[in-house]
Amino acid sequence: MTVRWGVIGTGGIARSFVGDCARAGVVFVAVGSRTRESAQSFATEFGIPRAHGSYADLVADPEVDAVYVATPHSRHAEDTLLAIEAGKHVLVEKAFTITADEAQRVVDAARARGVVVMEAMWTRFLPQMTMLRQVIAEGRIGRPRIVEASHHQALPSDPSHRLNDPALGGGAILDLGVYPISFAIDVLGAPTAVAAAGTLSDQGVDTQMGIVMTHDGGAQSLVHFALDVRSPNTASVIGDDGRIDLDATWYTPTTWRIRDRDGEVVEEFDGREELAGYVHEVRAFEAMIASGDHEATAMTPEGTIAVMRAMDEARRQVGVRYAADEAAAAR
């Protein structure tokens, strides 16, 4: 079947996603924005047939089968629930929501409505990650004991920018930290303990944070992220009998190698692609719609909720609070 996509939001991530996926043959039929002018401009740029001046109109479009939500974090739950209520399948940009409480409500709503909902953690669907899981499953590095991953970028410092605004879910953790946290949970499972330390901006969002998570069997993950510095952004999975090293930038299509216990290279891989790689998550999402198995995915609802819980706890320890935290506490 051909899945017809609608897009909620017209910012930078929506442009990257639609541009990458359209070139790979994904079918976009409508876009919605808070203003018709913004929607029309986006539609013209990408050759999308219909432009809607509200999100409600977009999800009401009978020609739309699935919706990609690309609004700020603070709107993810609201916009996703709107689409679910309209009977649309929904791919939600990461971070999935602001809190685990919001994530659970979204997942419950999708299950009740019988539609697919998935976090757009595109890294999990890259061919290199599929191969990495296979290498681990085959026991080629022994039992995974340690995951190390970083994500540092020098991003806009303007206090009014959404990345620095707590009202919009600003801070490093939801935009950058979600990548290494999700990676660690993908490899080692949901953490049994989380220990975090970080630095807050004058606006009260995290500019940098380091987290040590404990996983089943005593395995540990060490992740660090910051929005005001740059680094190589590499990652490693270290096992009893060897390790996997992912080169910069590890969460994008990149090169990596397997090393034995002595550090000697056993095998090398090149996962670089012409396109950015968003299409892999879209095809997995579309396959779930076609099969009717709505949770047969590398990014399961339970996996997303585990990531959100870990981020909730890390934020609690560091002192990052959002309005959604108060709403969750009130329930």
N, C-alpha and C positions, 0 to 999 in steps of 0.2 A: 504494500500500500504506500501511497505518497502522503506523507504528513505535511500539512499546510501550517506554516508557522506565523505567529504574530509576535511582535516585540513590544514590551512595555519599557519605556525609557530610551533616550536618544543620546546618552553620553558617550564617553570614550570607550568604555568596555563594550557597549552595544555596537559601536562602529567596528571595533576589532573583530567581534564575534560574527556579526553579519557579513562583513567583508570576507573573512576566512571561510565561513561555511557556504556562502553563496557561490564562491568560486569552485567549491567541491560539489555543487549540485543540490544543496539543501534549498527547499522551496519556501520563500518568505512571501506572504500575501498581504500583510497588514502591519502597521506600526501605530502605536498610541503614545501620545505625550500629553503633558498638561496644557499645551496650547496646540491648536491646529497648525500654526505656522511652523513650529518646531517639528511636528510630525511630518508635514508636507516636505520640508527641507530634507529630512532624513529619507523619506520615501523617494524623492527625486534623485538623491545621491546614489541610492542602491537599487533603483529600478523596482521598487515595491509598489504594487497596484493601488493600495488603499491607505489613506492616512486618517487617523482618528484624533480628535481634539480632547479626548479624555481616556483614562484607563478603562472606565466602565464601558465605553463604546467599543473599545478594542476587544474586551472579553465577550461582549455580546455579539460580535461579528460571527455569523453562522458559517463563514468560509474558513474560520480559524479552528484548527484541531488542537494545537499545542501553543503554549505561550512561553516565551523566554523573558524572565524578569531581570531587568538590568538597572533598577532604581537604587538609590542609596540604601545601606543596610537597614536604616531605621524604618524603611517602608516595605522591606521584603515580606514580612508576615502579612501585613495588610493587603498588599498587592497580590500575593500568592493566594490568600484566602478568597479574594475577589474572583480570581480566575477559576479556582476550584469550585466555588459556588455556581459558576457559569458552566461547569462541566468540562472544563479544559484541562488537558494534561499540562504540567508546569515544570519547566527547568529553571531553577532559581540560582542566580549568581551567588558565589560564595562571598562572604560568609552567609550561610543559609538564612539565618535570622540574627537577632541581637542576643537572644538568650536561649538556653535549652528549653525553657518553658514555652516560648514561642514556637520553637522547632517541633515540640511534641504536639502542640495544638494544630500546626499545619499538617503534620503526618497523620494525625487522627482524622482530620477533615478529609484528606485525600483518600484514605482507606474507606471512610464512610461513603464518599461520593463515587468510589470505584475508578479513580483516575490515577495516573502516574504522577508522582512528584519526586524530584531528585535535585540534589545540590550539584551545581555546575563546577565541581572540582575536576577540571579538565586533566590535571596531572595524572589522576588515577587511571585514566583511559588511554594514556599514551602507550604505544607499543613497547617502549623501554620499561614501563612499569609492569606490563604483562609478562615480559621476559624476566624481570627481576623477581617477581613472585614465583615464576617457574623455577628459577635457579635456587631459590630458598626452599621451595617444596621438594626439590630433588636432593636436598641435603648437601649441596656442593660447597657451602661455607659452614656446614655444621649448624648447630642451633643458634639462631640470631640472639645476641646478648645485648648489643648496644646499637642505637641509632643516633647519629649526629647529623644535624641539618641547620643551616642558617638561611635567613632571608633579610638582607639589608638593602635599602634603597634610599637615595637622597631625594625626597619628595617635597612638594611645595610647603613652605613654612608659614604662609599667610594664615593668620588665626581664623579667618572667615572661610577658608577652604574646607570642604567637607571632611577631609582627612584629619583636620584638627578641631572639628566641631563635635562635642559630645552629643549634641542634639541629633546629629546625623550618624551616630555610631563611629565617630572618628577615633584615631589611635592606630598604633602599629598592629595590634593583635588581630583585629577583624580583617584588615586588608592584607597583611603580610604574614603574621603568625599562624594564620589558619593553614597555610601551606605546609610548613614543617610539622605542625601538630597533627594534621591529617595524615601526613606521610608516616609519622611514628606509629600512629594508631593502626594504619593500614598494615604495617609490618609486624607490630608487636601486640596488637589488640588494645582494647580500652584500658586506660591506666587504672591502677588500684590506689595510687597516691600521686599528688601533684604538689610541687614546691616551686614557687615563683618569686622573682625579685625584679624590680624595674624602676624606671624613672618616669615621672609625670611632667607634662607641660603645664604652663600657667593656666591653660584651659581645662586641665584635669584629665587629659587622655595620655595614654602611654606613648612615649617617644621611643623607648627601647625596653626589652624584657628578655630575661633568660628563664627557662623552665626546665626542671628535671622531673621527669615522670617515671614512676615505677610501674612495671607491668607484670603479668603472671610469670611465675618462675624466677622472679628477681631480676628480669631484664630491665634495662633503663634506656630512656631516650633523653638526649640533651639538645635542646633547641634554643636558638637565639634569633631575635629579629629587631629591627630598628628602622625608623622612617627618616632618619636624618644623616645616615652614613652609608657608604657603599662598601661592599666586600665581594669576594669571588662568588659567593653563594653556591657552595658545594655541599655534598652530603655523602654519608657512608653508612653502610649496614655492616656491622662487625659480628662475626660468628666465632664459634669455637675453633673452626678449621680454616678460616679465611675471611675475606671481606669483599664487599662490593663498593667501589668508589664511583660516584657520579660527578661529572665535571660541571663547571659553570655553563649555563645556569641550570641547576639540577632539576628544577620543576618545569622546565621547558624541554622540547625535543633536543637531546644532547648526546654526548659520548660518555661511555662508562666502561669499567673493566672489572674483572674478577681477579683477586689476588689470593694466593695460597697463604698458609699460616706464616710463612717466612717473608711475605710481602712481594713475592715474585708474581708477575702478571701471567695469568693462566689463559685468559681470553679477553678480547676487546670487542666492543659493540659501538656502532654509530647509529644513533636514533634520530639524527637531524633530518628535518623535512622541509620541503619547499613552503608549505603553508604552516601557519602557527600551530595547528594541532587541535583546534576546538572541535573539528568535525568528528573525532573519535567518540567524544561524549555524546554528541548528537545522534550518531548512528546507534550507539548502545541504547539511548533513550527511545529512539524510534523502534528499535527491535522489541523493547518491552511493550510498547503500544500494540505492535503487530501480533505478538505472541499471547498477550493477555496476562503474562506473568509480570506483574507490576513492580516487583522488587528484586528481579534477577539482574543485579548490577554490581559493579565494583565499588559503587558509592551507595550503600544501602541506607535506608532511613535510620536504622539503629546505629550505623557508623557515623552518620551526620550528627545524631543526638549525642553520641559519645564525644565527638569533637567539641560540640557546643558546651557540654558539661565541663570538659577540661578547661575550655576558655573561660567559662563562668568562674570556676574556682581560681584560676590564675588571676583574673581581674579582681576577684574579691581580695586576694592576698596583697595585691599591689595597690588597690584602692581606686580602681576605675569603675565608676558607677554610671549607668545610663537610666533614662526614664523607664525603660522596659524592666529594669531590675525592681523598681518600686512597684510597677504594675504586677509583677510576678509575686512579690512579697504580699501584696494586698489580696491575692487570690488564696 
